[in-house]
Amino acid sequence: FVFIDDVIDALTKAAIKPKIEGEIINIGGGKPVSIKKIVEISLELVRKKPKIVWNTKESKPIDKFQKISYADLKKAKKILDWKPTTSLKKGLEKSYSWYEKNINMY
């Protein structure tokens, strides 16, 4: 998970970087984050406390491998001198604030 402003920053750096045509560069948050954590932060932001029922009976294909996946940013740091600057919480706060101000668009 990564905030859109950070993605735009990475794309801007890639657009002006010479001789990187064909390179595949991961852009992301660089840290593992669970869906549960995102839900917890989101509920804190909206000041709601609904009862959450997690489906624990059905495993997903990725669960069978017990693998945590997230973007490896080594290449982005090396080639673009880039890393995300917006934390997950700050990004969710900014997103929620934007949606509140622009609710009439929906």
Secondary structure, DSSP 8 states (H G I E B T S, - for coil): ---HHHHHHHHHHHHH-TT-TT-----S-SS---HHHHHHHHHHHHT---------SS--GGGGGT-------HHIIIII-----S-HHHHHHHHHHHHHHTGGG-
